[in-house]
Amino acid sequence: MNCLKCDKPGCYDFKVLEVRTLHVRDLPGEKRIQGLGDFKTYSICADCAKQYLTYLQEDHQKERHQYIIFGVIFLLGLLLSYFFWDLGAIRLLGLAALVCGTFGVFSTYQKAKIQKSSYGALASSQQLEKAAYEYLLTLLPKKFNLDDLTYIPINEETLQLKNGDLMILYKLLPAIAVEAFERIHPERS
């Protein structure tokens, strides 16, 4: 099987189960309607996995972009609060922007730190495999018509999960978690 990105021969093959979720807005609130799609197999080559791992560990372009956005929000809040301190509504908007910018920078830093430590705990071959899977998730479609698409990997870790674990980890409805469990486990043999 060829790489999904560059069409070279793939090194890391992944089998996933597609989950479709439709969000329906109703008078009492929002409901979710879910259904399982087909099993699909994709592949990522070693070069693409290495590039993505390098991007995650060294480049930090995504984090820089988020730091800049939240920094601008923080500065805008600071300016609004300073210049319009006498006007209550605008002052409140400025203070809210200060809080939003601060929390945004802090959460971005925490996510980057957690990701770096999770990769640091793995061996280099496992790092590449994890990076290949995460890269695959960035390449796969997120929407199909009105449905949101998510994917459940079929691997040893997933095969050890129970219904409730699947429901929590992949945000499945209880009936869909049972169906996913039943569809995944015949794959073991």
N, CA, C and O of each residue as an XYZ file, in Angstrom:
756
protein
N       0.843     -1.171      0.000
C       0.000      0.000      0.000
C       0.893      1.240      0.000
O       1.944      1.251      0.642
N       0.480      2.272     -0.711
C       1.276      3.483     -0.843
C       0.903      4.515      0.212
O      -0.188      4.496      0.782
N       1.849      5.413      0.448
C       1.668      6.477      1.429
C       0.506      7.384      1.007
O       0.357      7.707     -0.172
N      -0.290      7.779      1.954
C      -1.443      8.634      1.693
C      -1.014     10.018      1.235
O      -1.738     10.665      0.478
N       0.143     10.485      1.675
C       0.606     11.830      1.352
C       1.411     11.882      0.053
O       1.074     12.632     -0.863
N       2.467     11.085     -0.020
C       3.413     11.239     -1.131
C       3.374     10.098     -2.139
O       4.084     10.151     -3.143
N       2.574      9.082     -1.906
C       2.390      7.954     -2.819
C       3.623      7.056     -2.959
O       3.709      6.276     -3.908
N       4.577      7.157     -2.028
C       5.696      6.215     -1.978
C       5.205      4.943     -1.301
O       4.132      4.946     -0.696
N       5.965      3.859     -1.390
C       5.559      2.653     -0.652
C       5.504      2.929      0.850
O       6.441      3.484      1.425
N       4.401      2.538      1.472
C       4.181      2.833      2.881
C       4.946      1.916      3.802
O       5.163      0.746      3.485
N       5.351      2.431      4.926
C       6.083      1.672      5.930
C       5.187      1.361      7.136
O       5.314      0.307      7.758
N       4.282      2.290      7.454
C       3.394      2.138      8.602
C       1.960      2.014      8.111
O       1.394      2.956      7.557
N       1.383      0.838      8.323
C       0.003      0.587      7.906
C      -0.911      0.708      9.119
O      -0.596      0.216     10.203
N      -2.038      1.365      8.920
C      -3.002      1.554      9.990
C      -4.386      1.169      9.504
O      -4.825      1.571      8.426
N      -5.055      0.386     10.319
C      -6.442      0.023     10.041
C      -7.300      0.804     11.026
O      -7.051      0.781     12.231
N      -8.313      1.497     10.506
C      -9.172      2.331     11.348
C     -10.630      2.022     11.057
O     -10.983      1.560      9.971
N     -11.466      2.284     12.047
C     -12.910      2.182     11.902
C     -13.456      3.601     11.900
O     -13.218      4.371     12.830
N     -14.180      3.933     10.863
C     -14.720      5.279     10.707
C     -15.984      5.451     11.549
O     -16.847      4.574     11.558
N     -16.094      6.569     12.250
C     -17.276      6.901     13.041
C     -17.835      8.216     12.503
O     -17.122      9.214     12.409
N     -19.117      8.201     12.152
C     -19.780      9.409     11.653
C     -20.709      9.948     12.736
O     -21.493      9.208     13.329
N     -20.604     11.237     12.976
C     -21.427     11.885     13.999
C     -22.140     13.070     13.376
O     -21.518     13.931     12.753
N     -23.449     13.103     13.551
C     -24.265     14.220     13.081
C     -24.804     14.934     14.310
O     -25.437     14.318     15.166
N     -24.552     16.228     14.394
C     -25.048     17.035     15.509
C     -26.378     17.652     15.089
O     -26.449     18.380     14.098
N     -27.433     17.353     15.854
C     -28.773     17.849     15.554
C     -29.178     18.818     16.656
O     -29.172     18.472     17.837
N     -29.525     20.021     16.258
C     -29.985     21.007     17.226
C     -31.500     20.893     17.341
O     -32.222     20.922     16.345
N     -31.959     20.763     18.577
C     -33.371     20.569     18.851
C     -33.776     21.557     19.940
O     -32.914     22.213     20.526
N     -35.053     21.671     20.214
C     -35.509     22.614     21.237
C     -34.888     22.356     22.605
O     -34.416     23.307     23.229
N     -34.864     21.113     23.107
C     -34.263     20.920     24.431
C     -32.741     21.045     24.432
O     -32.145     21.155     25.504
N     -32.109     21.033     23.297
C     -30.646     21.134     23.251
C     -30.108     20.449     22.012
O     -30.809     20.288     21.013
N     -28.871     20.055     22.095
C     -28.213     19.409     20.962
C     -28.137     17.914     21.207
O     -27.818     17.466     22.308
N     -28.435     17.149     20.164
C     -28.325     15.694     20.228
C     -27.291     15.246     19.207
O     -27.006     15.941     18.232
N     -26.740     14.067     19.459
C     -25.805     13.467     18.511
C     -26.423     12.201     17.950
O     -27.035     11.410     18.667
N     -26.249     12.034     16.668
C     -26.620     10.790     16.004
C     -25.328     10.221     15.444
O     -24.622     10.890     14.689
N     -25.022      8.985     15.816
C     -23.769      8.377     15.386
C     -24.022      7.089     14.619
O     -25.030      6.409     14.805
N     -23.090      6.790     13.771
C     -23.101      5.532     13.046
C     -21.670      5.139     12.717
O     -20.786      5.986     12.598
N     -21.467      3.861     12.576
C     -20.136      3.362     12.231
C     -20.026      3.215     10.730
O     -20.961      2.773     10.063
N     -18.879      3.588     10.212
C     -18.604      3.416      8.795
C     -17.895      2.094      8.560
O     -18.132      1.109      9.259
N     -17.036      2.091      7.579
C     -16.308      0.879      7.207
C     -14.923      0.865      7.840
O     -14.421      1.881      8.322
N     -14.329     -0.314      7.822
C     -12.922     -0.429      8.167
C     -12.132      0.039      6.961
O     -12.439     -0.329      5.827
N     -11.125      0.841      7.203
C     -10.275      1.345      6.124
C      -8.830      1.173      6.519
O      -8.481      1.246      7.697
N      -7.997      0.946      5.536
C      -6.566      0.775      5.778
C      -5.812      1.868      5.038
O      -6.049      2.120      3.856
N      -4.909      2.505      5.749
C      -4.091      3.576      5.176
C      -2.639      3.296      5.517
O      -2.325      2.498      6.400
N      -1.771      3.972      4.793
C      -0.351      3.778      5.013
C       0.368      5.125      4.961
O      -0.037      6.039      4.243
N       1.440      5.221      5.739
C       2.305      6.401      5.759
C       3.733      5.904      5.587
O       4.128      4.919      6.212
N       4.508      6.574      4.747
C       5.896      6.156      4.535
C       6.782      6.666      5.664
O       6.386      7.544      6.431
N       7.972      6.112      5.758
C       8.896      6.472      6.835
C       9.361      7.919      6.707
O       9.551      8.601      7.714
N       9.548      8.396      5.465
C      10.004      9.777      5.275
C       8.979     10.781      5.794
O       9.339     11.742      6.473
N       7.715     10.564      5.478
C       6.657     11.471      5.954
C       6.545     11.411      7.475
O       6.320     12.432      8.125
N       6.701     10.210      8.046
C       6.647     10.072      9.502
C       7.803     10.821     10.153
O       7.614     11.482     11.174
N       9.007     10.724      9.571
C      10.170     11.434     10.122
C       9.983     12.942     10.021
O      10.306     13.675     10.956
N       9.463     13.404      8.886
C       9.238     14.836      8.724
C       8.228     15.357      9.748
O       8.414     16.429     10.325
N       7.167     14.594      9.966
C       6.156     15.031     10.918
C       6.690     14.983     12.345
O       6.379     15.859     13.153
N       7.487     13.973     12.661
C       8.094     13.896     13.992
C       9.043     15.074     14.209
O       9.072     15.659     15.291
N       9.809     15.419     13.194
C      10.687     16.587     13.280
C       9.872     17.855     13.458
O      10.234     18.729     14.246
N       8.777     17.953     12.729
C       7.896     19.115     12.863
C       7.349     19.217     14.284
O       7.278     20.311     14.844
N       6.965     18.086     14.868
C       6.414     18.102     16.219
C       7.461     18.449     17.269
O       7.166     19.157     18.232
N       8.668     17.959     17.091
C       9.677     18.106     18.135
C      10.519     19.367     18.006
O      10.980     19.903     19.014
N      10.727     19.849     16.790
C      11.679     20.941     16.621
C      11.062     22.230     16.096
O      11.375     23.309     16.599
N      10.211     22.142     15.118
C       9.751     23.355     14.449
C       8.845     24.212     15.326
O       9.056     25.419     15.436
N       7.864     23.617     15.935
C       6.906     24.313     16.807
C       6.232     25.496     16.108
O       5.902     26.489     16.758
N       6.023     25.401     14.794
C       5.367     26.486     14.068
C       3.925     26.657     14.522
O       3.432     27.780     14.634
N       3.253     25.548     14.781
C       1.863     25.630     15.209
C       1.764     26.341     16.553
O       0.889     27.184     16.752
N       2.668     25.999     17.481
C       2.645     26.640     18.784
C       2.996     28.115     18.673
O       2.389     28.943     19.352
N       3.962     28.459     17.832
C       4.329     29.864     17.645
C       3.139     30.661     17.136
O       2.872     31.768     17.605
N       2.437     30.096     16.187
C       1.269     30.770     15.632
C       0.217     31.004     16.717
O      -0.372     32.082     16.788
N      -0.018     30.001     17.558
C      -0.994     30.152     18.632
C      -0.509     31.141     19.689
O      -1.307     31.908     20.227
N       0.799     31.131     19.993
C       1.339     32.106     20.939
C       1.131     33.529     20.429
O       0.786     34.429     21.195
N       1.343     33.720     19.135
C       1.176     35.056     18.547
C      -0.288     35.493     18.636
O      -0.578     36.630     19.006
N      -1.200     34.592     18.297
C      -2.629     34.935     18.343
C      -3.048     35.299     19.763
O      -3.687     36.330     19.976
N      -2.693     34.458     20.737
C      -3.093     34.734     22.117
C      -2.344     35.945     22.683
O      -2.879     36.657     23.532
N      -1.123     36.180     22.223
C      -0.395     37.381     22.639
C      -1.065     38.643     22.136
O      -1.158     39.632     22.863
N      -1.536     38.617     20.891
C      -2.259     39.764     20.336
C      -3.558     39.991     21.103
O      -3.915     41.132     21.394
N      -4.266     38.913     21.430
C      -5.499     39.047     22.229
C      -5.180     39.662     23.587
O      -5.910     40.531     24.065
N      -4.092     39.214     24.208
C      -3.692     39.763     25.499
C      -3.375     41.255     25.386
O      -3.837     42.050     26.205
N      -2.587     41.641     24.373
C      -2.230     43.053     24.193
C      -3.453     43.907     23.879
O      -3.564     45.035     24.361
N      -4.365     43.377     23.080
C      -5.594     44.097     22.781
C      -6.403     44.311     24.061
O      -6.948     45.392     24.284
N      -6.475     43.300     24.878
C      -7.165     43.433     26.160
C      -6.496     44.446     27.063
O      -7.170     45.206     27.758
N      -5.173     44.463     27.058
C      -4.435     45.425     27.868
C      -4.718     46.851     27.404
O      -4.953     47.743     28.219
N      -4.692     47.056     26.092
C      -4.968     48.390     25.550
C      -6.405     48.830     25.818
O      -6.649     49.973     26.205
N      -7.351     47.917     25.611
C      -8.750     48.265     25.877
C      -8.971     48.602     27.344
O      -9.671     49.560     27.672
N      -8.377     47.820     28.210
C      -8.546     48.063     29.645
C      -7.915     49.389     30.064
O      -8.474     50.109     30.892
N      -6.768     49.708     29.502
C      -6.057     50.927     29.889
C      -6.760     52.182     29.369
O      -6.997     53.126     30.123
N      -7.089     52.184     28.081
C      -7.638     53.394     27.473
C      -9.126     53.601     27.763
O      -9.603     54.736     27.732
N      -9.857     52.539     28.041
C     -11.298     52.677     28.258
C     -11.688     52.216     29.667
O     -12.722     51.574     29.851
N     -10.863     52.545     30.648
C     -11.131     52.110     32.013
C     -12.432     52.710     32.555
O     -13.101     52.093     33.385
N     -12.786     53.891     32.098
C     -13.989     54.556     32.588
C     -15.274     53.970     32.013
O     -16.331     54.086     32.632
N     -15.201     53.347     30.850
C     -16.388     52.749     30.233
C     -16.469     51.283     30.656
O     -15.617     50.474     30.291
N     -17.491     50.958     31.419
C     -17.594     49.643     32.047
C     -17.623     48.470     31.079
O     -16.942     47.468     31.299
N     -18.408     48.586     30.006
C     -18.555     47.454     29.090
C     -17.268     47.177     28.327
O     -16.883     46.021     28.149
N     -16.614     48.223     27.883
C     -15.367     48.030     27.122
C     -14.256     47.578     28.068
O     -13.406     46.772     27.689
N     -14.260     48.093     29.291
C     -13.274     47.647     30.274
C     -13.438     46.148     30.543
O     -12.454     45.415     30.642
N     -14.684     45.705     30.657
C     -14.949     44.283     30.871
C     -14.479     43.444     29.687
O     -13.936     42.353     29.857
N     -14.698     43.978     28.481
C     -14.211     43.288     27.284
C     -12.693     43.184     27.307
O     -12.135     42.144     26.960
N     -12.032     44.243     27.710
C     -10.569     44.229     27.804
C     -10.066     43.244     28.837
O      -9.094     42.526     28.602
N     -10.733     43.211     29.986
C     -10.327     42.261     31.024
C     -10.570     40.821     30.586
O      -9.774     39.931     30.884
N     -11.675     40.598     29.877
C     -11.936     39.249     29.356
C     -10.871     38.847     28.343
O     -10.448     37.691     28.320
N     -10.434     39.782     27.506
C      -9.375     39.482     26.538
C      -8.056     39.189     27.243
O      -7.291     38.336     26.794
N      -7.783     39.892     28.346
C      -6.574     39.600     29.126
C      -6.599     38.173     29.660
O      -5.613     37.442     29.564
N      -7.735     37.792     30.221
C      -7.868     36.443     30.772
C      -7.771     35.399     29.658
O      -7.085     34.388     29.811
N      -8.456     35.642     28.542
C      -8.433     34.702     27.409
C      -7.021     34.534     26.862
O      -6.588     33.411     26.606
N      -6.300     35.636     26.680
C      -4.929     35.563     26.180
C      -4.019     34.811     27.123
O      -3.195     34.005     26.689
N      -4.164     35.072     28.425
C      -3.327     34.391     29.416
C      -3.594     32.889     29.430
O      -2.664     32.084     29.391
N      -4.875     32.523     29.487
C      -5.208     31.094     29.493
C      -4.826     30.414     28.183
O      -4.432     29.248     28.186
N      -4.936     31.122     27.075
C      -4.567     30.547     25.780
C      -3.091     30.233     25.699
O      -2.711     29.154     25.245
N      -2.251     31.159     26.134
C      -0.805     30.930     26.132
C      -0.454     29.775     27.068
O       0.351     28.910     26.723
N      -1.059     29.769     28.244
C      -0.775     28.723     29.226
C      -1.202     27.344     28.722
O      -0.456     26.378     28.879
N      -2.396     27.234     28.115
C      -2.859     25.928     27.633
C      -2.035     25.448     26.443
O      -1.777     24.251     26.311
N      -1.620     26.374     25.573
C      -0.757     25.990     24.447
C       0.577     25.464     24.951
O       1.093     24.475     24.431
N       1.135     26.119     25.955
C       2.395     25.665     26.540
C       2.236     24.285     27.172
O       3.100     23.422     27.015
N       1.131     24.080     27.887
C       0.898     22.778     28.526
C       0.743     21.667     27.496
O       1.298     20.582     27.673
N      -0.002     21.918     26.427
C      -0.179     20.902     25.383
C       1.156     20.533     24.749
O       1.437     19.355     24.526
N       1.977     21.536     24.460
C       3.281     21.267     23.856
C       4.166     20.478     24.816
O       4.893     19.577     24.396
N       4.108     20.811     26.093
C       4.919     20.103     27.093
C       4.472     18.654     27.237
O       5.308     17.753     27.312
N       3.164     18.421     27.276
C       2.632     17.053     27.389
C       3.007     16.234     26.158
O       3.408     15.076     26.273
N       2.874     16.843     24.978
C       3.211     16.124     23.748
C       4.692     15.777     23.706
O       5.059     14.671     23.309
N       5.532     16.699     24.107
C       6.967     16.447     24.102
C       7.331     15.341     25.086
O       8.161     14.487     24.776
N       6.721     15.349     26.263
C       7.032     14.306     27.243
C       6.480     12.951     26.817
O       7.090     11.920     27.102
N       5.318     12.935     26.129
C       4.772     11.654     25.674
C       5.638     11.035     24.580
O       5.782      9.814     24.519
N       6.209     11.862     23.727
C       7.120     11.335     22.717
C       8.471     10.966     23.324
O       9.106     10.006     22.888
N       8.908     11.716     24.317
C      10.198     11.444     24.951
C      10.230     10.122     25.698
O      11.300      9.546     25.894
N       9.072      9.635     26.116
C       9.004      8.381     26.874
C       9.063      7.152     25.974
O       9.212      6.033     26.465
N       8.948      7.345     24.673
C       8.912      6.215     23.739
C      10.268      5.976     23.092
O      11.105      6.876     23.009
N      10.465      4.745     22.637
C      11.656      4.422     21.841
C      11.509      5.077     20.470
O      10.406      5.463     20.083
N      12.608      5.205     19.738
C      12.575      5.935     18.465
C      11.639      5.285     17.442
O      10.978      5.993     16.683
N      11.574      3.953     17.408
C      10.670      3.299     16.457
C       9.213      3.560     16.833
O       8.368      3.753     15.959
N       8.919      3.565     18.139
C       7.557      3.854     18.583
C       7.203      5.320     18.359
O       6.052      5.651     18.075
N       8.204      6.200     18.487
C       7.972      7.614     18.198
C       7.553      7.805     16.742
O       6.623      8.555     16.448
N       8.245      7.121     15.840
C       7.919      7.235     14.422
C       6.529      6.681     14.124
O       5.784      7.259     13.333
N       6.185      5.571     14.753
C       4.875      4.987     14.522
C       3.760      5.898     15.048
O       2.731      6.079     14.397
N       3.980      6.461     16.222
C       2.986      7.378     16.786
C       2.873      8.637     15.930
O       1.769      9.127     15.690
N       3.994      9.156     15.474
C       3.972     10.340     14.606
C       3.286     10.026     13.283
O       2.561     10.861     12.742
N       3.514      8.828     12.766
C       2.863      8.440     11.512
C       1.350      8.386     11.687
O       0.609      8.837     10.814
N       0.885      7.839     12.811
C      -0.559      7.769     13.043
C      -1.157      9.165     13.229
O      -2.219      9.464     12.682
N      -0.478     10.017     13.995
C      -0.982     11.377     14.178
C      -0.981     12.148     12.860
O      -1.882     12.946     12.603
N       0.024     11.909     12.031
C       0.064     12.554     10.714
C      -1.074     12.042      9.845
O      -1.694     12.813      9.112
N      -1.348     10.752      9.924
C      -2.465     10.180      9.182
C      -3.776     10.855      9.579
O      -4.605     11.157      8.721
N      -3.965     11.092     10.876
C      -5.199     11.742     11.337
C      -5.318     13.163     10.812
O      -6.429     13.646     10.597
N      -4.186     13.848     10.599
C      -4.262     15.192     10.028
C      -4.618     15.156      8.550
O      -5.181     16.116      8.023
N      -4.291     14.045      7.872
C      -4.557     13.939      6.435
C      -5.966     13.442      6.114
O      -6.516     13.768      5.062
N      -6.545     12.659      7.011
C      -7.862     12.087      6.756
C      -8.943     13.159      6.826
O      -8.797     14.138      7.558
N     -10.025     12.983      6.071
C     -11.093     13.989      6.102
C     -11.765     14.056      7.470
O     -11.928     13.044      8.151
N     -12.145     15.261      7.852
C     -12.822     15.481      9.137
C     -14.332     15.600      8.972
O     -15.078     15.478      9.944
N     -14.782     15.839      7.741
C     -16.206     16.033      7.467
C     -16.597     15.233      6.238
O     -15.803     15.057      5.314
N     -17.839     14.750      6.241
C     -18.456     14.156      5.063
C     -19.884     14.674      5.035
O     -20.708     14.284      5.862
N     -20.175     15.543      4.094
C     -21.449     16.270      4.059
C     -21.639     16.992      5.386
O     -20.858     17.891      5.700
N     -22.637     16.637      6.167
C     -22.874     17.285      7.460
C     -22.280     16.505      8.624
O     -22.285     16.988      9.756
N     -21.773     15.315      8.363
C     -21.261     14.443      9.419
C     -19.826     14.803      9.786
O     -19.011     15.136      8.925
N     -19.534     14.730     11.088
C     -18.154     14.817     11.556
C     -17.572     13.412     11.526
O     -18.223     12.455     11.943
N     -16.348     13.289     11.033
C     -15.699     11.983     10.949
C     -14.599     11.875     11.999
O     -13.761     12.767     12.132
N     -14.615     10.775     12.738
C     -13.528     10.428     13.639
C     -13.134      8.982     13.336
O     -13.855      8.263     12.645
N     -11.997      8.575     13.856
C     -11.466      7.265     13.510
C     -10.996      6.546     14.768
O     -10.348      7.131     15.636
N     -11.336      5.268     14.845
C     -10.875      4.411     15.933
C      -9.793      3.501     15.361
O     -10.068      2.730     14.441
N      -8.565      3.571     15.886
C      -7.511      2.698     15.364
C      -7.748      1.252     15.795
O      -8.211      0.993     16.906
N      -7.430      0.330     14.916
C      -7.526     -1.091     15.241
C      -6.097     -1.566     15.504
O      -5.348     -1.881     14.579
N      -5.743     -1.609     16.779
C      -4.411     -2.062     17.174
C      -4.533     -2.826     18.490
O      -5.637     -3.011     19.002
N      -3.425     -3.259     19.026
C      -3.447     -4.068     20.251
C      -4.057     -3.314     21.427
O      -4.776     -3.904     22.233
N      -3.780     -2.030     21.529
C      -4.336     -1.252     22.638
C      -5.858     -1.162     22.536
O      -6.563     -1.289     23.537
N      -6.354     -0.944     21.329
C      -7.801     -0.819     21.137
C      -8.496     -2.151     21.368
O      -9.606     -2.187     21.898
N      -7.860     -3.234     20.981
C      -8.471     -4.546     21.170
C      -8.607     -4.913     22.642
O      -9.423     -5.769     22.985
N      -7.831     -4.289     23.514
C      -7.911     -4.567     24.942
C      -8.966     -3.715     25.651
O      -9.256     -3.943     26.826
N      -9.540     -2.739     24.950
C     -10.524     -1.846     25.567
C     -11.895     -2.510     25.653
O     -12.251     -3.338     24.815
N     -12.645     -2.139     26.662
C     -14.026     -2.592     26.834
C     -14.970     -1.557     26.239
O     -14.535     -0.514     25.750
N     -16.275     -1.856     26.287
C     -17.284     -0.949     25.733
C     -17.197      0.450     26.332
O     -17.172      1.447     25.610
N     -17.151      0.509     27.648
C     -17.113      1.805     28.336
C     -15.864      2.597     28.005
O     -15.914      3.820     27.877
N     -14.738      1.901     27.867
C     -13.498      2.584     27.514
C     -13.588      3.188     26.117
O     -13.167      4.323     25.892
N     -14.143      2.419     25.183
C     -14.337      2.941     23.828
C     -15.258      4.156     23.847
O     -15.020      5.145     23.152
N     -16.313      4.065     24.653
C     -17.284      5.150     24.732
C     -16.619      6.431     25.240
O     -16.877      7.514     24.714
N     -15.782      6.315     26.242
C     -15.142      7.490     26.829
C     -14.031      8.029     25.934
O     -13.978      9.229     25.665
N     -13.149      7.154     25.474
C     -11.990      7.610     24.697
C     -12.369      8.213     23.344
O     -11.754      9.184     22.904
N     -13.369      7.649     22.690
C     -13.709      8.099     21.341
C     -15.055      8.817     21.275
O     -15.593      9.034     20.189
N     -15.603      9.189     22.445
C     -16.842      9.962     22.557
C     -17.982      9.316     21.779
O     -18.647      9.957     20.966
N     -18.190      8.027     22.051
C     -19.238      7.270     21.376
C     -20.492      7.217     22.237
O     -20.419      7.274     23.464
N     -21.628      7.110     21.590
C     -22.876      6.844     22.298
C     -22.848      5.400     22.779
O     -22.174      4.572     22.166
N     -23.561      5.066     23.863
C     -23.481      3.706     24.414
C     -23.792      2.602     23.403
O     -23.073      1.604     23.350
N     -24.837      2.756     22.608
C     -25.187      1.717     21.629
C     -24.110      1.592     20.552
O     -23.819      0.489     20.088
N     -23.531      2.699     20.161
C     -22.472      2.678     19.135
C     -21.199      2.069     19.711
O     -20.466      1.387     18.994
N     -20.923      2.303     20.995
C     -19.748      1.700     21.631
C     -19.863      0.182     21.649
O     -18.882     -0.523     21.413
N     -21.071     -0.325     21.932
C     -21.296     -1.774     21.925
C     -21.099     -2.318     20.515
O     -20.448     -3.344     20.323
N     -21.666     -1.624     19.530
C     -21.526     -2.078     18.141
C     -20.070     -2.024     17.687
O     -19.600     -2.927     16.994
N     -19.359     -0.970     18.076
C     -17.942     -0.862     17.713
C     -17.142     -1.989     18.359
O     -16.268     -2.577     17.723
N     -17.438     -2.288     19.615
C     -16.755     -3.370     20.317
C     -16.966     -4.689     19.585
O     -16.025     -5.462     19.400
N     -18.212     -4.944     19.169
C     -18.520     -6.188     18.461
C     -17.859     -6.238     17.091
O     -17.430     -7.306     16.654
N     -17.770     -5.105     16.410
C     -17.154     -5.100     15.083
C     -15.640     -5.172     15.144
O     -15.011     -5.714     14.236
N     -15.042     -4.630     16.207
C     -13.596     -4.626     16.321
C     -13.054     -6.005     16.718
O     -12.026     -6.443     16.203
N     -13.738     -6.670     17.618
C     -13.183     -7.914     18.151
C     -13.177     -9.094     17.192
O     -12.305     -9.948     17.353
N     -14.056     -9.225     16.218
C     -13.834    -10.269     15.233
C     -12.574    -10.038     14.411
O     -12.057    -10.963     13.785
N     -12.076     -8.793     14.412
C     -10.853     -8.480     13.674
C      -9.645     -9.127     14.306
O      -8.609     -9.249     13.652
N      -9.739     -9.551     15.566
C      -8.595    -10.130     16.272
C      -8.189    -11.461     15.643
O      -7.003    -11.788     15.602
N      -9.152    -12.225     15.159
C      -8.835    -13.562     14.634
C      -8.354    -13.569     13.218
O      -8.058    -14.631     12.672
